[in-house]
Amino acid sequence: MNRIKKIPYSCLSVMLVSAIFTSISFAEKLPDLPMTFKSGAGTISENVIYVGLGTAGKSWYKLDLNSSMKQWEKIADFPGTQRDQAIALTLDNDIYIIGGAGKENENSETMSALTDVYRYSPKENKWEKINTRAPYGLVGHTGININNDQAIIIGGVNQQIFDGYFIDLNRTKSNETENKKVISDYFNKPAEGYFFNRNIMEYNAKNNQWRLLGVMPFNGTAGSSLVYDGNKITLINGEIKPGLRTSEVQTATLKNNQLQWNSVVQKLPDPTPNQRQDGLAGAFAGYSMHTLLVAGGANFPGAQANYAQQHYFAHQGLEKAWHKEIYGFINNQWKVIGELPLPLGYGVTVSHDNSLYLIGGETNKGEAVNSVITLTMKDKQLIIE
């Protein structure tokens, strides 16, 4: 029997109402992954979910939602170098993997912000490297497909600064004093010193071309969540420098193939009356019954307060926290409407029908999990399975 938790819109507390047991469920519970999985990539194509990379290494798995016996099946291994924080997009019914943090080749000593692009054909169960490179190294970026052939990619770190940090760490690894100085110098800068990417890229899979779609009128972010509904794009939180998040939720309208950003900026509310909202990175996000949901994610509580006092190494000495809160955008206002079964972030969100599947991720102390959680809005209530 499935356990279902229902949370009414009006609930301002993160406490869930009593569980209701039933043999018939509105939202479908999917089986757990065959391995623990975080910092990977995933998408859905023709009602089949695909996930891989991250802690799965080069392995990829699929789950057919049309099947009466739903189970994860292994597919062809990824041919490129192992990587974290790549994104997966469905374009023309194929799966495109763009960027990530990994080695340029098997002989590289340090990781880089990668620019390569791979395509997987579900019909042939075959990967191939595409003859293109992203205009920028892409780590911490996010993306959405806006039609069958085109995708928008937003955010990410600065490739030169990111790559240089790992080169310097490797160069000083035998000298503890110099190594600590590299770390301190890297983190002890204002947000503007990291030059996170503000350029908005469009990738057209049909003609294999990139195009500049505009520049974000605010700080570039890494680890944000990005969702698309109709012609409205929403960019949720993310890091504005390593260790420091923003609580801002930015929205834009896609019109005449351009993004028009709204001047009114929303913010996620405080998770509890006694806890300040420090923003999230690695949160799950998507729409259910036209309600935007944001769940989980991680931050360093107290980092924003430190940064406001010009302590630029804002998360120094702070403990990283993973979160359980589920936020809903209801009546033009963000509210806490429920909790995940466990603190969770840096997994994959897949939308199907009116449900969101939260696949894998990491929990306290960065421990990877194999869970698949379903979120569904029904009759103005949130159902969690």
N, C-alpha and C positions, 0 to 999 in steps of 0.2 A: 504494500500500500504506500502511496506517495504522501509525503508530508507537505502540506501547503500552508504558507503563512500569508494572511491577508492584512494589508495595512490601509486604512481609510485615508483619503486625501487630507482630512482635517488633522491628522495626527502630527503634532509638532515634536513629539518625542521620538527617540530612536528605538524605544521599546516596542516590540512586536506584540500583537494580540495572540491569544492562545492558538496553537496549531489546530487545524481541522484535518481530519483524515478522511480520505475518500478513495474509492477504487477507480474513479474516472476523473481525469485531470484535464483542465483546459489547456495548460501549457505542458509540453512534452519534456519529460526528464530523459536526458541522454546519458549513455554509459560514460564512466570515467575514462580518461586517456590511458593507454597502455604504459605510459611513462610519465614521470614528473616533467613539467614543461613551463618555462618562463623565458621572457625576453625574445620570444620567437615571433613568427608571422602567421597570418591566417586570413582566409577569405571564404566566400561561398560562390559556387557557380552551378547553375542548373540544379539547385537543391542538394548539392553535395558540398560538405564542408571540407576544407583543406587546411592543415596546420603543419608547421615544421620549423626547423632552424632553432636558434637559441640553445637551450640546454638539450634539445633533441639532436644536436649536432647537425649532420647532413640529412638526417632522416625526415621523411614526410609521411603523413597519414591522411586518410580521407574517411568520411562517414556519410553514407547516402541517406538523406532524410526521407526518401521515397520508399526505402526498404522496410519491410515489416519486421525484420530482425536487424535492428540497428547495432552496428559494431564498427569499431575503428579498424581500418585495413591499411597496411603499409603499402606505399607506392614507391616509384623510383627515387633513389637518393639524389639529393641536390649535387650538381657537378662542380660548383664553385667552392671557394674557401669557406670554412665554417664562420658563422657570423651571428651577432646579436643585433637587435633593434632594426632589422630590415623591415620593409613593409610589403604586403602582398595585396595586389589589386586584380580584380577580374575585368579583363578587357577582351571583347570579341570571344567570350567563352573560354579564353585561355587565362592562365595564372601568371602574372608578372611579378617578379621579385626585384625590388629596387633598393640599392644601397645597403647600409648596415655598418656595424663596427666589426672589423675583422682584418686579417692579413691580406695584403695585395696578392701574394702568392705563398706557396707552402714554405719558401725559403726566407720570407720576411721575418725580421726579428721582433717587430712591434706592430700593433694594430693600427689601422687607418680608418678614416671616414671614406667609405667606398663609393664609387660612382658607377659600378657595373650594373647591368640589367640582364635578368634571365627570364625565360618564358617556359612554362610547362603546358604541354598539350594533354588534357585529360583523355582525349580520344586515343592518343598513341602511347600514353604513359611515358612521355619522353620530355626531357629538358634540353634546352639549347641556350647558348649565350647569344644575346642580341648585339648586333654591331652598332652600339651606341654607348655614350657615356652621359650621365647626368651632368648638367652644367656646374654643379657643386658637389663636393663630398657630402654624403647624406648619413648622418647619425642623429637620432632624436627627432627626425622628421615625421610627418604624418601625411596621409593622403586619402583621397576619395575618388571614385570614378563618377563623373558627372553625366556620362552617357555610355554607349556601348564601346566607343573607341577612345574617349578622352578621360584623362585623370588630372586632378589638381594636387600638387604636392607643396606643403607649407612647412616652414620652420627647419630646425636642425642647427647643429653646432657649426662653428667656423672650422673648415678643414685644416688650414695651416696651424691654427692655435691648438686644435685637438691633436693632430698628428705630432706636432712639435712637443707637446707635453709628454707623450709616451716615448718619443725619441730621447728626451732629456732624462726621463726616469730610467730608461735603459742605460744611458750613458753614465749615470751617477750611481748605479745600483751597488757598486762596490764601495762607495763612500757615503756612509750614513748621514754625515753632516750636510754634504752637498745635496743628497737625495731629499732630505727634509726641507732644505731651502727651495728646491724645485717645487715641492708640494705647496709650501707656504706662498711662494710667489705666484703660483698658478691660481690659488683660491682667493688670495687677498687683493682682489680688484673689484671695482664697481661693475655693474651689469654691462655698461657700455663698452667695457674693455674686452669683452669676449666676442663681440661682433657676430652674435647669433644671426642666422640667415633671416632677412626680412623679405627677400624676393620670393614672389609666388610663381611657381613653375607649372606649366601645363605640358603634359606628355600625351602625344597622339600616337596610339599604337598602330593605327592604320597606315600612316606614312612614316612612322618611326622618327618623329621630329619633336623637338622641345621648343617652347615659346615662353617668353616672359609675360605673365598675366597681370603684373602690377607689383607694387611694393606695399607691405603692411605699414599702416601709419602708427605703429606702436612697436615696442621691443619684440625682437624675434624670440621664439620660445623653442624649447626642446622637451619632448615627453608629453606634449599636449594631446588631448583627444579631439578628434575632428569628426563632425557628423553633417549630413546633407539631407534636407527634406524639401521637396519641391525645388524652389530656386534659392532657398535659404541655407547658408553655411554657418555653422557654429564652431568656434575654436575655444576649447575649454582648458583654462589654467595652463600648466606646464612650467618648466624652469625658465627663468630669465637670466640665470647664471648657475653654474654648478652649485647645488645645495640650497638654492633659493627659488621658491615657487612664487607665482602670482595667483591671486584668487579671482582674477578677472575672467569674464566670459565674453568673448568678442563675437559679434555677428556681422554677416555681410550678405548682400543679395547678388546673385549671379545674373547679370543683365547685359545683353548684347556682347556676350563673351568677355565681360569684365566684372570684377568684384567691386561692389560699392559698399564700403564699411559704414556701419551705423555709428552715429556720434554718441548715442546713449550706451553705456557699458554696464552690464550686469555683473554682480559678484556672487560667488557662492556664499551662503550664510555660515555663521559659526556652527560647527558640528554639534556642540552642546552649549548651554548657557555659560559654562565655566571654561570653555576652550575656544581660543581664538582660531579663526580660519587662516591657515598659513598657505593655502593653495595646494594643489595636487599635481603630481606627475604620475604617469602610468595608470590613470583611472580608466575604467570601462565606461563606454557611453554609447547610446543609441536611442531610437524611438520605439515605443510601443503604444499603439492606439493613438498616435500623434502626440504622445507625451514624451518629452525628452528626459531620459534618465541618465544619471551619472553615479557610478558606484565605485567604492574602494579608492585605490591610489595610495601614494605615500608622500611624506614630507618630513621636515625637521621642525617640530613645534618650537617656536621662539625665534626662528631665523629671520622672519620679517621684522620683529622688534629689534633684533640686533642690527639688522641692515639700516633701519631707520636712525640708529645711533652712529651710523657710518662705520660699523664693524663689518668690513667687507668680506672677511672670512666668516660669513654669517652663520654657518652651521657648525663652526668649530666648537667642540665640546658638547654638542647636542646629540641626542639619540634619535635615530631615524624611526619614524612611526608609520605603520601600515594601518589602513582605515577600513571600517565596516559600513560606514554611513552610505545610504542610498538617497540621492537628491532627485527631486522631480520638479520640472518647471511647469507650474500649475497656476492658471489665471495670472500670467505674466509675472510670476514671482517664484523664486527658488525656495523649496521647503525640504527639510529632512523627512522622508516618508517611510524609512525602513532601515534595516541592517542586513548585510550579508551574513552567512553563517560563520564566517571567519574573516579577519582582516586580509585584504588581498589587493594586489596591483600587478602591473606589468605582464598581463596575460593578453588574450585575444578576444575581441568582441565580434560576434557574428549575428547579424539580424536576419530573421526569417519569419515570414508572415507577421504576426504581431508580437513575437517573442525576441528576446535578446539571449544569446548563449554566451556566458562568460567562461572562457576556456583556459584552464591552467592559470598561471601566474605565480607570484611569490607571496608568502605570508611572513609573519614575524621573523626577524633576523635574516630575511632574504631566502627562506627555505622554499624551494619549488614544490608545487602541488600538482596533482593529476585530476582535480575535480572539474566538473562541468556544471555550472549553475544556470538555471533558467529564470529570467525575469519577464513577467507579463502583466500588463494592465488589463483589468476586466472589471466592468461595472464600477469604475472609479476606485478600484482597489488594486494594490500591488500584490501579485502572487509570486512567491519565491520557491523554487524547487531545486 
